[in-house]
């Protein structure tokens, strides 16, 4: 019963993981650039 659902979820993940990875890299890059531009320190427990 979970076989087709599991295959569908696996197929969706295999197609979308590169897009998710690129999006995360872009967002982290924007955050680091913002911190450098505004001369703020990186505090991990606040971010």
Gaussian input, Z-matrix of N, CA and C with variables (Angstrom, degrees):
# hf/3-21g

backbone

0 1
 N
 C     1     B1
 C     2     B2     1     A1
 N     3     B3     2     A2     1     D1
 C     4     B4     3     A3     2     D2
 C     5     B5     4     A4     3     D3
 N     6     B6     5     A5     4     D4
 C     7     B7     6     A6     5     D5
 C     8     B8     7     A7     6     D6
 N     9     B9     8     A8     7     D7
 C    10    B10     9     A9     8     D8
 C    11    B11    10    A10     9     D9
 N    12    B12    11    A11    10    D10
 C    13    B13    12    A12    11    D11
 C    14    B14    13    A13    12    D12
 N    15    B15    14    A14    13    D13
 C    16    B16    15    A15    14    D14
 C    17    B17    16    A16    15    D15
 N    18    B18    17    A17    16    D16
 C    19    B19    18    A18    17    D17
 C    20    B20    19    A19    18    D18
 N    21    B21    20    A20    19    D19
 C    22    B22    21    A21    20    D20
 C    23    B23    22    A22    21    D21
 N    24    B24    23    A23    22    D22
 C    25    B25    24    A24    23    D23
 C    26    B26    25    A25    24    D24
 N    27    B27    26    A26    25    D25
 C    28    B28    27    A27    26    D26
 C    29    B29    28    A28    27    D27
 N    30    B30    29    A29    28    D28
 C    31    B31    30    A30    29    D29
 C    32    B32    31    A31    30    D30
 N    33    B33    32    A32    31    D31
 C    34    B34    33    A33    32    D32
 C    35    B35    34    A34    33    D33
 N    36    B36    35    A35    34    D34
 C    37    B37    36    A36    35    D35
 C    38    B38    37    A37    36    D36
 N    39    B39    38    A38    37    D37
 C    40    B40    39    A39    38    D38
 C    41    B41    40    A40    39    D39
 N    42    B42    41    A41    40    D40
 C    43    B43    42    A42    41    D41
 C    44    B44    43    A43    42    D42
 N    45    B45    44    A44    43    D43
 C    46    B46    45    A45    44    D44
 C    47    B47    46    A46    45    D45
 N    48    B48    47    A47    46    D46
 C    49    B49    48    A48    47    D47
 C    50    B50    49    A49    48    D48
 N    51    B51    50    A50    49    D49
 C    52    B52    51    A51    50    D50
 C    53    B53    52    A52    51    D51
 N    54    B54    53    A53    52    D52
 C    55    B55    54    A54    53    D53
 C    56    B56    55    A55    54    D54
 N    57    B57    56    A56    55    D55
 C    58    B58    57    A57    56    D56
 C    59    B59    58    A58    57    D57
 N    60    B60    59    A59    58    D58
 C    61    B61    60    A60    59    D59
 C    62    B62    61    A61    60    D60
 N    63    B63    62    A62    61    D61
 C    64    B64    63    A63    62    D62
 C    65    B65    64    A64    63    D63
 N    66    B66    65    A65    64    D64
 C    67    B67    66    A66    65    D65
 C    68    B68    67    A67    66    D66
 N    69    B69    68    A68    67    D67
 C    70    B70    69    A69    68    D68
 C    71    B71    70    A70    69    D69
 N    72    B72    71    A71    70    D70
 C    73    B73    72    A72    71    D71
 C    74    B74    73    A73    72    D72
 N    75    B75    74    A74    73    D73
 C    76    B76    75    A75    74    D74
 C    77    B77    76    A76    75    D75
 N    78    B78    77    A77    76    D76
 C    79    B79    78    A78    77    D77
 C    80    B80    79    A79    78    D78
 N    81    B81    80    A80    79    D79
 C    82    B82    81    A81    80    D80
 C    83    B83    82    A82    81    D81
 N    84    B84    83    A83    82    D82
 C    85    B85    84    A84    83    D83
 C    86    B86    85    A85    84    D84
 N    87    B87    86    A86    85    D85
 C    88    B88    87    A87    86    D86
 C    89    B89    88    A88    87    D87
 N    90    B90    89    A89    88    D88
 C    91    B91    90    A90    89    D89
 C    92    B92    91    A91    90    D90
 N    93    B93    92    A92    91    D91
 C    94    B94    93    A93    92    D92
 C    95    B95    94    A94    93    D93
 N    96    B96    95    A95    94    D94
 C    97    B97    96    A96    95    D95
 C    98    B98    97    A97    96    D96
 N    99    B99    98    A98    97    D97
 C   100   B100    99    A99    98    D98
 C   101   B101   100   A100    99    D99
 N   102   B102   101   A101   100   D100
 C   103   B103   102   A102   101   D101
 C   104   B104   103   A103   102   D102
 N   105   B105   104   A104   103   D103
 C   106   B106   105   A105   104   D104
 C   107   B107   106   A106   105   D105
 N   108   B108   107   A107   106   D106
 C   109   B109   108   A108   107   D107
 C   110   B110   109   A109   108   D108
 N   111   B111   110   A110   109   D109
 C   112   B112   111   A111   110   D110
 C   113   B113   112   A112   111   D111
 N   114   B114   113   A113   112   D112
 C   115   B115   114   A114   113   D113
 C   116   B116   115   A115   114   D114
 N   117   B117   116   A116   115   D115
 C   118   B118   117   A117   116   D116
 C   119   B119   118   A118   117   D117
 N   120   B120   119   A119   118   D118
 C   121   B121   120   A120   119   D119
 C   122   B122   121   A121   120   D120
 N   123   B123   122   A122   121   D121
 C   124   B124   123   A123   122   D122
 C   125   B125   124   A124   123   D123
 N   126   B126   125   A125   124   D124
 C   127   B127   126   A126   125   D125
 C   128   B128   127   A127   126   D126
 N   129   B129   128   A128   127   D127
 C   130   B130   129   A129   128   D128
 C   131   B131   130   A130   129   D129
 N   132   B132   131   A131   130   D130
 C   133   B133   132   A132   131   D131
 C   134   B134   133   A133   132   D132
 N   135   B135   134   A134   133   D133
 C   136   B136   135   A135   134   D134
 C   137   B137   136   A136   135   D135
 N   138   B138   137   A137   136   D136
 C   139   B139   138   A138   137   D137
 C   140   B140   139   A139   138   D138

   B1=1.4542
   B2=1.5253
   B3=1.3313
   B4=1.4584
   B5=1.5237
   B6=1.2964
   B7=1.4573
   B8=1.5119
   B9=1.3504
   B10=1.4590
   B11=1.5332
   B12=1.3308
   B13=1.4650
   B14=1.5243
   B15=1.3024
   B16=1.4574
   B17=1.5305
   B18=1.3201
   B19=1.4697
   B20=1.5191
   B21=1.3185
   B22=1.4609
   B23=1.5239
   B24=1.3121
   B25=1.4712
   B26=1.5216
   B27=1.3061
   B28=1.4634
   B29=1.5348
   B30=1.3163
   B31=1.4626
   B32=1.5171
   B33=1.3304
   B34=1.4654
   B35=1.5246
   B36=1.3212
   B37=1.4710
   B38=1.5229
   B39=1.3148
   B40=1.4613
   B41=1.5299
   B42=1.3412
   B43=1.4587
   B44=1.5231
   B45=1.3280
   B46=1.4680
   B47=1.5191
   B48=1.3356
   B49=1.4575
   B50=1.5194
   B51=1.3327
   B52=1.4718
   B53=1.5324
   B54=1.3177
   B55=1.4598
   B56=1.5283
   B57=1.3158
   B58=1.4650
   B59=1.5286
   B60=1.3102
   B61=1.4574
   B62=1.5306
   B63=1.3131
   B64=1.4601
   B65=1.5213
   B66=1.3290
   B67=1.4650
   B68=1.5223
   B69=1.3123
   B70=1.4651
   B71=1.5223
   B72=1.3161
   B73=1.4673
   B74=1.5235
   B75=1.3230
   B76=1.4690
   B77=1.5270
   B78=1.3292
   B79=1.4641
   B80=1.5250
   B81=1.3202
   B82=1.4616
   B83=1.5230
   B84=1.3153
   B85=1.4634
   B86=1.5229
   B87=1.3286
   B88=1.4677
   B89=1.5242
   B90=1.3200
   B91=1.4679
   B92=1.5238
   B93=1.3143
   B94=1.4680
   B95=1.5242
   B96=1.3243
   B97=1.4674
   B98=1.5219
   B99=1.3270
   B100=1.4587
   B101=1.5312
   B102=1.3303
   B103=1.4562
   B104=1.5233
   B105=1.3259
   B106=1.4620
   B107=1.5251
   B108=1.3094
   B109=1.4598
   B110=1.5224
   B111=1.3193
   B112=1.4665
   B113=1.5218
   B114=1.3220
   B115=1.4681
   B116=1.5241
   B117=1.3085
   B118=1.4587
   B119=1.5231
   B120=1.3319
   B121=1.4550
   B122=1.5290
   B123=1.3161
   B124=1.4660
   B125=1.5235
   B126=1.3244
   B127=1.4568
   B128=1.5242
   B129=1.3346
   B130=1.4622
   B131=1.5192
   B132=1.3140
   B133=1.4530
   B134=1.5296
   B135=1.3215
   B136=1.4706
   B137=1.5257
   B138=1.3296
   B139=1.4664
   B140=1.4918
   A1=111.32
   A2=118.19
   A3=120.50
   A4=112.21
   A5=118.25
   A6=121.48
   A7=113.86
   A8=118.66
   A9=118.92
   A10=112.89
   A11=117.05
   A12=120.33
   A13=110.05
   A14=116.33
   A15=120.82
   A16=110.71
   A17=116.81
   A18=119.96
   A19=111.25
   A20=117.39
   A21=121.18
   A22=110.90
   A23=116.71
   A24=120.50
   A25=110.29
   A26=117.70
   A27=121.34
   A28=110.98
   A29=116.82
   A30=120.54
   A31=112.61
   A32=116.63
   A33=120.76
   A34=110.51
   A35=116.32
   A36=119.93
   A37=111.00
   A38=116.92
   A39=119.19
   A40=111.80
   A41=117.61
   A42=120.33
   A43=113.07
   A44=118.02
   A45=119.83
   A46=114.57
   A47=120.09
   A48=118.61
   A49=113.52
   A50=121.73
   A51=118.31
   A52=111.92
   A53=117.36
   A54=120.31
   A55=110.84
   A56=117.21
   A57=121.10
   A58=109.99
   A59=117.42
   A60=121.52
   A61=111.38
   A62=117.81
   A63=121.45
   A64=110.72
   A65=117.52
   A66=121.18
   A67=111.44
   A68=117.15
   A69=120.74
   A70=110.58
   A71=117.45
   A72=120.66
   A73=110.59
   A74=117.54
   A75=120.93
   A76=110.34
   A77=117.78
   A78=120.33
   A79=111.86
   A80=117.71
   A81=120.64
   A82=110.39
   A83=117.20
   A84=120.76
   A85=111.23
   A86=117.10
   A87=120.25
   A88=111.42
   A89=117.16
   A90=120.83
   A91=110.80
   A92=117.99
   A93=121.25
   A94=110.45
   A95=117.50
   A96=120.54
   A97=110.86
   A98=117.60
   A99=121.31
   A100=110.77
   A101=116.58
   A102=119.86
   A103=111.61
   A104=117.47
   A105=120.17
   A106=111.18
   A107=117.69
   A108=121.19
   A109=111.61
   A110=116.60
   A111=120.79
   A112=113.26
   A113=117.31
   A114=123.48
   A115=111.95
   A116=116.01
   A117=121.21
   A118=109.05
   A119=114.73
   A120=119.48
   A121=109.20
   A122=115.04
   A123=121.07
   A124=108.67
   A125=115.79
   A126=121.80
   A127=106.48
   A128=116.08
   A129=120.42
   A130=112.87
   A131=119.18
   A132=119.36
   A133=112.37
   A134=118.24
   A135=121.18
   A136=111.29
   A137=117.34
   A138=120.35
   A139=112.41
   D1=-39.29
   D2=179.40
   D3=-87.04
   D4=-3.59
   D5=-178.53
   D6=-59.71
   D7=-55.60
   D8=179.86
   D9=-64.00
   D10=-36.47
   D11=178.59
   D12=-66.04
   D13=-41.87
   D14=179.03
   D15=-63.74
   D16=-41.84
   D17=178.29
   D18=-64.85
   D19=-37.98
   D20=179.01
   D21=-65.69
   D22=-45.42
   D23=179.24
   D24=-63.52
   D25=-42.15
   D26=178.19
   D27=-62.26
   D28=-40.13
   D29=178.48
   D30=-65.63
   D31=-40.65
   D32=178.96
   D33=-65.75
   D34=-43.25
   D35=179.76
   D36=-64.71
   D37=-38.97
   D38=-178.92
   D39=-68.24
   D40=-26.23
   D41=177.27
   D42=-84.61
   D43=-30.71
   D44=-171.38
   D45=-99.45
   D46=-13.08
   D47=-176.04
   D48=-62.24
   D49=-35.45
   D50=177.79
   D51=-65.24
   D52=-38.53
   D53=179.48
   D54=-66.25
   D55=-39.99
   D56=178.38
   D57=-65.59
   D58=-42.89
   D59=179.54
   D60=-62.49
   D61=-45.28
   D62=178.92
   D63=-63.72
   D64=-40.41
   D65=178.76
   D66=-63.34
   D67=-42.24
   D68=179.28
   D69=-65.46
   D70=-41.72
   D71=178.89
   D72=-62.80
   D73=-41.68
   D74=179.20
   D75=-65.13
   D76=-44.26
   D77=-179.74
   D78=-64.14
   D79=-41.40
   D80=178.28
   D81=-65.92
   D82=-38.75
   D83=178.12
   D84=-63.58
   D85=-42.43
   D86=176.80
   D87=-62.12
   D88=-40.80
   D89=-179.65
   D90=-65.83
   D91=-43.51
   D92=178.95
   D93=-65.73
   D94=-41.28
   D95=178.06
   D96=-63.46
   D97=-39.20
   D98=177.59
   D99=-62.75
   D100=-42.74
   D101=179.89
   D102=-64.80
   D103=-41.53
   D104=178.62
   D105=-68.11
   D106=-39.70
   D107=-177.76
   D108=-64.92
   D109=-39.19
   D110=-177.44
   D111=-95.62
   D112=10.80
   D113=177.57
   D114=52.75
   D115=44.47
   D116=177.16
   D117=-102.67
   D118=155.58
   D119=177.99
   D120=-89.73
   D121=150.79
   D122=177.34
   D123=-85.98
   D124=114.43
   D125=178.01
   D126=-115.66
   D127=111.28
   D128=-171.28
   D129=-65.87
   D130=-35.57
   D131=-177.29
   D132=-75.10
   D133=-14.94
   D134=176.22
   D135=-92.50
   D136=-27.00
   D137=-177.27
   D138=-86.48

